[in-house]
């Protein structure tokens, strides 16, 4: 059996198959996502989900699904699957599925009596278009295919219901139709590669349920509009193609477009290839001149911290430094606009958070290691020194460089770190004052900038940075190292947070650490004993007060658990980097064993990607966004580190 292949036994068991989702994206931020049996379980699922800039900055579900029906001897066999109340499914198309594989593109094999039908899907890279190829592999008598489209035309964050304001009309286009349900939306073009009959039979399919929304405590029922159905005959061995897009396509070009897109795909035949493919799905190119990374699918956008943390793994670790440069060249003006004018960016969210400049320097440090310090200095040296001066000049509204050399940030009333869950705007984990990872990153930034300045023999600048780094290192140890050997999470005046959290990992894993080797080993040992799991690092030790390992229930319950014991794979990247830094070659076998837990995830939740987070206790169930850039990036960086050892 192939690397990502599922057989009939699993597929017809909806308890198992509905847990497994697929995701395909394009460079414009649009995507296609559903389960491996094509039953939508989220309001975010759909065949064609794309931005509609004239309405808002969110994605919108245009084409929710397309039900296929095989007709022989007048008997109709519907291959679709929809969930209704009381866990009732109609139709039950999953019982005809014989195989699903995802190594190249999503490929489903159906068997209905003597009919064997293959369905393969690609989502185009530079258009908002889903392409589906149907091949009749076997049939012993004349066969007709019927296609019934389910339309939503709504924001991904809402649901739709039958209403009198919807425009139910349509217009014929070559080999299909176009329709638009509401003003402001683009026309949805549904076309085939050969002539097709369309039978107008408008109807609302009511009370379709999304089980994942029910689990998350959100509204979970909606009505979808079906304008009618397409119908055509198909012969044994024949292939026909469907296109669903927000623009017209010449039908004679659909097959060519499909094959061209197919050739661009990275085969998912290994752990690395799965992650590489997943990394490429986060790339977002709204214009030819801009490049971003989406933080995660299906609901995240571009976020500054996620961007800088994810850039190295999603570009450098897959041997694509040019991609890194495009991303950084887009982010640089946004950084400078905020540092010089306090201006927020229209696309990169949260660029005003205090640790963003520190993560930007860390990201550039990874570029220097992948290329050379000289190349990094020539291209980004001025930016790095600007950031250092910006911080030293205390120009950031919430990042103060104090006399002891440490950085202070006020997080009492606003979440300022990656632990950013809130209730009524107030942080659930109000990390404030001297925050451990901020200051570990600051020391690392000072030493890295010193490394670059030394290339130009700027003695005055070298002296300033050397003195600042030395002072920061001394104060860091005095402030954060406690009598038990691990690090306080944050210190604010007389308040000391004793919680065992993973943020101290940065002090043990960064290229430049204020800790000596013995101190780093103790930190790593504490994390190994209390925070390490097969899926990543816990956000809080089970021994600490407030431990909540399960990310389940309604929004409030999930927010309370978000950083109180849940497991985050991106932290495992820093953990394994710290381990290799301490143990070198002797640590490789341990690192490889640790990655097994995440390689298992290639066959679960979002196929070939890594979910946002996991429960803190066994069986470490995957939760949150189905594909998360920081996690994918971190594990790609680890694989690259193993390769270099």
C-alpha positions in Angstrom: 0.0 0.0 0.0 1.2 3.5 -0.8 2.3 6.2 1.6 -1.1 8.0 1.6 -3.7 5.4 0.5 -6.9 4.3 2.3 -8.9 1.2 1.5 -12.6 0.3 1.6 -12.6 -0.9 5.2 -11.7 2.6 6.5 -13.6 4.6 4.0 -17.0 3.1 4.6 -16.5 3.5 8.3 -17.7 7.1 8.7 -16.4 7.2 12.3 -12.9 7.0 10.8 -13.2 8.5 7.4 -14.9 11.8 8.5 -11.9 12.4 10.8 -9.6 12.7 7.8 -9.7 15.9 5.8 -7.9 17.1 2.7 -6.7 20.6 1.8 -5.6 22.1 -1.5 -4.8 25.8 -1.8 -3.7 28.3 -4.4 -1.4 31.4 -4.3 -4.3 33.7 -4.0 -5.5 32.4 -0.6 -8.4 30.3 -2.0 -8.7 26.6 -1.2 -10.6 23.3 -1.6 -11.2 21.3 1.6 -13.4 18.4 2.6 -13.2 14.9 4.1 -11.7 11.9 2.2 -15.3 10.7 1.4 -16.3 14.2 0.2 -18.7 14.8 3.1 -18.4 18.3 4.4 -18.1 18.4 8.2 -17.2 22.1 8.6 -18.7 25.4 7.5 -15.2 26.0 6.1 -15.3 23.0 3.7 -16.1 23.4 0.1 -15.0 22.6 -3.5 -14.4 26.3 -4.2 -13.6 28.6 -1.3 -12.1 31.9 -2.3 -11.6 35.6 -1.4 -14.1 38.1 -2.6 -12.2 41.3 -2.0 -15.1 43.6 -3.0 -17.0 42.2 0.0 -14.4 41.8 2.8 -11.1 40.3 3.6 -12.4 36.8 4.3 -12.8 33.7 2.2 -16.3 32.7 0.9 -17.8 29.3 0.0 -19.2 29.5 -3.5 -19.4 25.8 -4.5 -20.0 23.7 -1.5 -20.0 20.3 -3.1 -20.9 18.4 -6.3 -22.9 15.2 -6.0 -22.2 12.6 -8.7 -24.8 10.0 -9.7 -24.1 6.9 -11.8 -27.2 5.9 -13.9 -27.4 2.4 -15.5 -30.6 0.7 -16.8 -32.6 3.6 -15.4 -31.3 3.0 -11.9 -29.6 5.9 -10.1 -26.7 5.5 -7.6 -25.8 8.7 -5.9 -22.2 8.9 -4.8 -22.7 12.0 -2.6 -22.7 12.1 1.2 -24.4 14.8 3.4 -25.1 14.7 7.1 -28.5 15.5 8.6 -30.0 15.4 12.1 -29.4 12.4 14.4 -26.2 11.4 12.5 -28.3 10.5 9.5 -26.5 10.5 6.1 -28.2 10.9 2.8 -27.3 9.8 0.2 -24.9 7.2 1.4 -22.3 7.4 -1.4 -19.5 6.4 0.8 -20.6 2.7 0.5 -19.5 2.8 -3.1 -16.0 4.0 -2.4 -13.4 1.4 -2.8 -10.1 3.4 -2.5 -8.8 6.8 -1.8 -5.2 8.0 -2.3 -3.5 11.3 -1.9 0.1 10.8 -3.1 -0.2 13.0 -6.1 -3.7 14.5 -6.1 -6.9 13.4 -4.4 -8.0 10.2 -6.2 -11.2 8.3 -5.3 -12.3 5.0 -6.9 -16.0 4.1 -6.8 -17.6 0.8 -7.7 -21.3 0.5 -8.5 -22.1 -3.0 -9.7 -20.0 -3.3 -12.9 -19.2 0.4 -13.0 -15.7 1.5 -11.8 -15.3 5.3 -11.8 -12.2 7.3 -10.9 -12.4 10.9 -9.6 -9.3 13.1 -9.4 -9.2 16.7 -8.3 -6.7 19.6 -8.7 -7.0 23.1 -7.4 -5.3 25.6 -9.8 -2.3 27.5 -8.5 -3.1 30.9 -9.9 -6.8 30.9 -10.4 -9.9 30.4 -8.2 -10.8 27.1 -9.9 -11.4 23.5 -9.0 -10.8 20.9 -11.7 -12.2 17.4 -11.5 -11.3 14.5 -13.8 -13.7 11.6 -14.1 -12.6 8.4 -15.8 -14.9 5.5 -16.5 -12.5 2.6 -15.9 -15.0 -0.1 -16.4 -18.7 -0.6 -17.4 -20.6 -3.4 -19.0 -23.6 -1.3 -20.3 -24.4 2.2 -21.3 -23.6 4.7 -18.5 -24.9 8.2 -17.7 -23.4 10.6 -15.2 -25.4 13.2 -13.4 -23.9 16.1 -11.4 -25.8 18.1 -8.8 -24.0 21.3 -7.5 -24.7 22.5 -4.0 -24.2 26.3 -3.8 -23.6 28.5 -0.7 -22.3 32.0 -1.7 -21.5 33.0 1.9 -18.6 34.0 4.2 -16.8 31.0 5.7 -17.5 32.3 9.2 -21.3 32.2 8.7 -24.0 29.8 7.4 -26.7 30.3 4.8 -30.4 29.6 4.8 -33.2 29.5 2.2 -34.3 33.1 1.6 -36.3 35.1 -0.9 -33.5 37.5 -1.7 -31.3 34.9 -3.4 -31.0 35.2 -7.1 -31.9 31.7 -8.4 -31.4 32.4 -12.1 -28.6 31.2 -14.3 -27.2 31.8 -17.7 -25.9 29.3 -20.2 -22.2 29.4 -21.1 -20.3 27.0 -23.3 -20.7 23.5 -21.9 -22.3 24.7 -18.7 -23.8 27.5 -16.8 -22.9 30.5 -14.7 -24.9 31.8 -11.7 -24.5 34.4 -8.9 -26.8 34.2 -5.9 -26.1 37.6 -4.4 -24.9 41.1 -5.4 -21.2 41.6 -4.9 -20.2 38.0 -5.6 -18.5 36.9 -8.8 -20.3 34.6 -11.2 -19.7 30.9 -10.5 -18.9 29.2 -13.8 -19.6 25.4 -13.9 -18.4 23.9 -17.1 -17.5 20.5 -18.6 -14.9 19.5 -21.2 -17.7 18.3 -23.5 -21.3 19.3 -24.2 -23.7 18.6 -21.4 -27.4 18.9 -20.7 -28.5 21.1 -17.8 -31.9 20.5 -16.3 -33.1 23.5 -14.3 -34.7 22.2 -11.1 -34.1 24.8 -8.3 -34.4 23.6 -4.7 -33.0 24.2 -1.3 -31.6 21.3 0.6 -32.3 22.1 4.2 -30.7 21.4 7.5 -27.4 20.0 6.3 -25.3 19.5 9.4 -21.6 20.1 10.1 -20.4 17.9 12.9 -17.2 19.8 13.6 -19.1 23.0 14.2 -21.3 21.2 16.6 -18.2 20.0 18.5 -16.9 23.5 18.6 -20.1 24.9 20.0 -21.0 26.9 16.9 -24.2 27.0 14.8 -24.0 23.8 12.6 -27.0 23.6 10.3 -27.5 25.3 6.9 -29.5 25.2 3.7 -27.7 24.9 0.4 -29.2 25.8 -3.0 -29.2 23.3 -5.8 -30.1 25.0 -9.2 -30.6 21.6 -11.0 -28.4 19.0 -12.5 -26.0 18.3 -15.4 -26.2 15.1 -17.3 -24.2 13.3 -20.0 -23.3 9.9 -21.2 -19.8 8.5 -20.7 -18.1 5.5 -22.4 -15.7 3.0 -20.9 -12.2 4.3 -20.9 -13.4 7.9 -21.5 -12.3 10.8 -19.3 -14.3 14.0 -18.9 -13.4 17.1 -16.9 -15.4 19.6 -14.7 -14.3 23.1 -14.0 -15.8 25.3 -11.2 -14.4 28.8 -11.1 -15.1 32.4 -10.7 -14.1 33.1 -14.3 -15.0 31.5 -17.7 -12.7 28.9 -19.2 -12.7 27.7 -22.8 -13.9 24.1 -22.5 -11.4 22.8 -25.0 -8.6 24.0 -22.6 -9.9 22.3 -19.4 -8.1 19.0 -20.0 -4.9 20.8 -20.8 -5.2 23.0 -17.7 -5.8 20.0 -15.6 -2.8 18.1 -16.9 -0.6 21.1 -16.5 -1.6 21.6 -12.9 -1.1 17.9 -12.2 2.5 18.0 -13.4 3.2 20.8 -10.9 2.3 18.7 -7.9 4.9 17.4 -5.4 4.3 13.6 -4.9 3.6 12.9 -1.3 5.6 9.7 -1.1 7.5 10.4 2.1 7.3 12.4 5.3 9.5 15.1 3.9 7.5 15.4 0.6 4.3 15.7 2.6 5.6 18.5 4.6 7.2 20.2 1.6 3.9 20.1 -0.2 2.1 21.4 2.9 4.6 24.3 3.2 4.0 25.3 -0.3 0.3 25.5 0.3 0.8 28.4 2.8 2.3 30.6 0.1 0.1 33.6 -0.6 0.8 35.9 -3.7 -2.1 38.4 -4.0 0.0 40.3 -6.5 3.1 39.6 -8.5 5.1 41.9 -6.2 4.0 40.6 -2.8 4.6 37.3 -1.0 3.2 36.1 2.3 2.5 33.0 4.3 -1.0 32.2 5.5 -0.7 31.2 9.2 -2.9 28.2 8.8 -6.1 26.8 7.2 -9.0 27.1 7.1 -9.5 30.2 9.2 -6.2 32.0 9.8 -4.8 34.9 7.7 -1.3 36.4 7.6 0.1 37.1 11.1 3.4 38.7 11.7 4.8 36.3 14.4 3.7 33.2 12.4 5.2 34.7 9.3 8.7 35.2 10.7 8.6 31.9 12.6 7.5 30.0 9.5 9.6 31.6 6.8 12.8 29.5 7.4 11.1 26.1 7.3 8.7 26.9 4.5 11.5 28.2 2.2 15.1 27.6 3.4 14.5 24.1 4.7 13.1 23.0 1.3 16.1 24.6 -0.5 14.3 27.7 -1.7 16.2 30.8 -0.5 14.6 32.9 -3.3 11.2 32.2 -1.7 12.6 33.5 1.6 13.9 36.6 0.0 10.5 37.3 -1.6 8.8 36.9 1.7 11.2 39.0 3.6 11.3 41.7 0.9 7.5 42.0 1.3 7.7 42.0 5.1 10.5 44.6 5.3 8.5 47.7 4.3 5.8 46.6 6.8 8.3 46.4 9.5 9.9 49.8 8.6 6.5 51.5 8.3 5.7 50.4 11.8 9.1 51.3 13.3 9.3 54.7 11.6 5.7 55.8 11.6 3.7 53.4 13.8 1.7 52.4 10.8 0.0 49.0 10.8 0.1 46.9 7.7 -3.1 46.1 5.7 -2.1 42.4 5.2 0.4 41.4 7.9 -1.7 41.4 11.1 -0.3 42.1 14.6 3.0 43.6 13.4 2.8 45.9 16.4 3.3 43.2 18.9 6.6 43.6 20.9 8.3 40.4 20.0 7.9 40.8 16.2 11.2 42.6 15.6 13.0 39.9 17.6 11.5 37.1 15.5 12.3 39.0 12.4 16.0 39.0 13.3 15.8 35.3 14.3 14.4 34.6 10.9 17.2 36.5 9.1 19.7 34.6 11.2 18.3 31.3 9.7 18.8 32.9 6.3 22.4 33.7 7.1 23.0 30.1 8.1 21.4 28.8 4.9 23.4 31.1 2.6 26.2 33.0 4.4 26.6 35.7 7.0 28.1 37.9 4.3 25.1 37.5 1.9 22.7 38.2 4.8 24.6 41.3 5.8 24.7 42.6 2.3 21.0 42.1 1.8 19.5 42.7 5.2 22.3 44.1 7.4 20.9 47.6 7.5 17.5 46.3 8.5 18.9 44.2 11.3 20.9 47.2 12.7 17.8 49.4 12.3 15.8 46.9 14.4 18.5 46.9 17.1 18.6 50.7 17.2 14.8 50.9 17.3 14.7 48.6 20.3 17.6 50.4 22.1 16.0 53.7 21.5 12.8 52.5 23.2 10.7 53.6 20.3 8.4 50.6 20.5 5.2 51.5 22.4 5.4 48.3 24.5 9.0 47.1 24.5 11.3 48.9 26.9 15.1 48.3 27.0 15.8 48.8 30.7 19.1 49.8 32.4 19.8 46.1 33.4 19.9 45.2 29.7 16.6 43.3 29.7 13.4 44.0 27.7 10.2 44.8 29.5 6.7 44.5 28.0 3.4 45.1 29.6 1.0 42.2 29.0 -1.4 42.5 31.9 -4.3 43.9 29.9 -3.4 42.8 26.4 -1.9 39.5 25.2 1.6 40.3 23.9 3.2 36.9 23.4 2.2 33.8 21.4 0.1 32.7 24.4 -2.6 35.0 23.2 -6.0 33.6 24.2 -8.3 36.1 25.8 -11.7 36.5 27.5 -13.4 39.7 26.8 -10.1 41.1 25.5 -8.1 40.2 28.6 -5.3 37.7 28.4 -6.0 34.3 30.0 -2.3 33.9 30.5 -1.2 37.5 31.3 2.5 37.2 30.7 4.1 40.6 31.6 7.3 42.2 32.6 10.6 40.5 31.8 9.3 37.6 29.5 11.7 34.8 29.2 11.6 34.2 25.4 11.7 37.9 24.6 14.9 38.3 26.4 16.5 35.1 25.1 15.7 36.4 21.6 17.1 39.8 22.5 20.4 38.3 23.6 20.5 36.2 20.5 19.7 39.3 18.3 22.5 41.3 19.9 25.1 38.6 19.3 24.0 37.9 15.8 24.0 41.6 14.9 27.5 41.7 16.5 28.5 38.9 14.2 27.4 40.8 11.1 29.0 44.2 12.3 32.3 42.4 12.8 32.3 41.7 9.0 32.7 45.5 8.5 35.1 46.1 11.3 33.0 48.9 12.8 34.8 49.1 16.2 32.5 51.7 17.7 29.4 49.6 16.9 31.1 46.4 18.0 31.8 47.9 21.4 28.2 49.0 21.9 26.8 45.6 21.0 29.4 43.7 23.1 28.6 45.7 26.2 24.8 45.4 25.7 25.1 41.6 25.1 27.3 41.1 28.2 24.9 43.1 30.4 21.9 41.2 29.0 23.5 37.8 29.6 24.3 38.6 33.2 20.9 40.0 34.0 19.1 37.1 32.2 20.8 34.5 34.4 20.2 36.6 37.6 16.5 37.2 36.7 15.3 33.9 35.2 17.4 31.0 36.6 15.8 29.6 39.8 17.0 27.2 42.4 15.5 24.2 40.7 17.5 24.8 37.5 14.7 25.8 35.2 13.7 29.3 34.1 10.9 31.5 35.4 8.4 32.1 32.6 8.2 35.9 33.4 9.2 38.3 36.2 7.2 41.5 36.8 8.5 43.5 39.7 8.1 41.4 42.8 5.9 38.9 41.0 7.6 35.7 39.7 5.8 33.1 37.6 7.0 29.7 38.6 4.9 27.8 36.0 6.8 25.2 34.1 6.2 26.4 30.5 8.0 25.7 27.2 9.1 29.3 26.6 12.4 28.8 28.3 13.2 26.5 25.4 14.4 29.5 23.4 17.2 30.1 25.9 18.4 26.5 25.3 18.0 26.3 21.6 19.1 29.6 20.0 22.5 30.0 18.4 23.5 32.4 21.1 22.3 31.5 24.6 22.9 33.5 27.8 23.0 30.1 29.6 26.1 27.9 29.9 26.0 24.3 28.8 25.1 22.9 32.2 22.2 25.3 32.6 20.9 24.5 29.1 21.0 20.8 29.9 19.0 21.2 33.1 16.4 23.3 31.2 16.1 20.6 28.6 15.9 17.9 31.2 13.0 19.6 33.0 11.2 20.1 29.6 11.8 16.4 28.8 10.3 15.2 32.1 7.3 17.5 32.3 6.4 18.9 28.8 7.6 16.5 26.1 5.0 14.3 24.3 5.0 12.4 21.0 3.2 15.2 19.2 5.2 18.2 20.6 5.7 20.2 23.7 3.0 21.0 26.3 2.2 24.6 26.9 2.1 23.9 30.7 3.3 21.2 33.0 0.7 18.8 34.4 2.3 19.6 37.8 1.5 23.3 37.4 -1.7 24.9 38.7 -4.3 25.4 36.0 -3.4 22.5 33.8 -6.1 21.8 31.2 -5.0 19.2 28.7 -8.2 18.9 26.5 -9.0 21.4 23.8 -12.6 20.6 23.5 -16.1 22.1 24.1 -17.5 25.5 23.3 -15.3 28.5 22.5 -14.9 29.6 26.2 -13.7 26.1 27.3 -11.3 25.9 24.4 -9.9 29.4 25.1 -9.3 28.5 28.7 -7.3 25.4 27.6 -5.5 26.9 24.6 -2.2 27.5 26.4 -2.8 25.6 29.6 -1.4 22.2 28.7 -2.2 21.7 25.1 0.6 20.4 22.9 2.3 22.5 20.2 4.5 20.8 17.5 6.3 24.0 16.6 7.9 24.0 20.0 9.2 20.5 19.3 11.4 22.1 16.6 13.2 24.2 19.1 13.4 21.3 21.6 15.0 19.0 19.1 17.3 21.8 17.9 18.4 22.3 21.5 18.9 18.5 21.9 21.1 18.3 18.8 23.0 21.4 19.9 23.8 19.6 23.2 24.4 16.1 22.1 25.4 16.5 18.4 25.7 13.2 16.5 24.7 11.1 19.5 21.3 12.8 19.6 20.3 12.0 16.0 18.6 8.7 16.7 16.6 10.2 19.5 15.4 13.0 17.3 14.4 10.6 14.5 12.4 8.6 17.1 10.6 11.7 18.2 9.6 12.5 14.7 7.7 9.2 14.4 4.8 10.7 16.4 4.3 13.5 13.8 4.9 11.3 10.8 1.8 9.3 12.0 -0.2 12.5 11.6 0.3 12.4 7.8 -2.6 9.9 7.7 -4.9 11.7 10.1 -6.8 14.9 10.5 -5.5 16.9 7.6 -3.9 14.4 5.3 -0.2 15.2 4.7 -0.1 18.2 7.1 0.2 19.0 10.8 -2.7 20.4 12.9 -2.5 23.5 15.0 -2.3 21.7 18.4 -3.0 18.5 20.2 -4.5 17.5 23.6 -2.0 17.4 26.4 -2.9 13.9 27.5 -3.1 10.6 25.6 -4.2 9.8 23.0 -3.0 13.4 22.1 -5.9 14.1 19.7 -5.3 16.7 17.0 -7.2 19.9 17.4 -7.7 23.4 16.0 -6.8 24.5 12.5 -6.2 21.5 10.2 -2.9 22.8 8.8 -0.6 25.1 10.6 2.4 26.8 9.1 4.5 27.2 12.2 4.3 23.4 12.9 5.1 22.4 9.4 8.0 24.8 9.2 9.5 23.6 12.5 9.6 20.0 11.6 11.0 20.8 8.1 13.8 22.7 9.9 14.5 19.6 12.1 14.7 17.4 9.1 17.2 19.8 7.6 19.2 19.8 10.8 19.4 16.0 10.7 20.6 16.1 7.2 23.4 18.5 8.1 24.7 16.5 11.0 
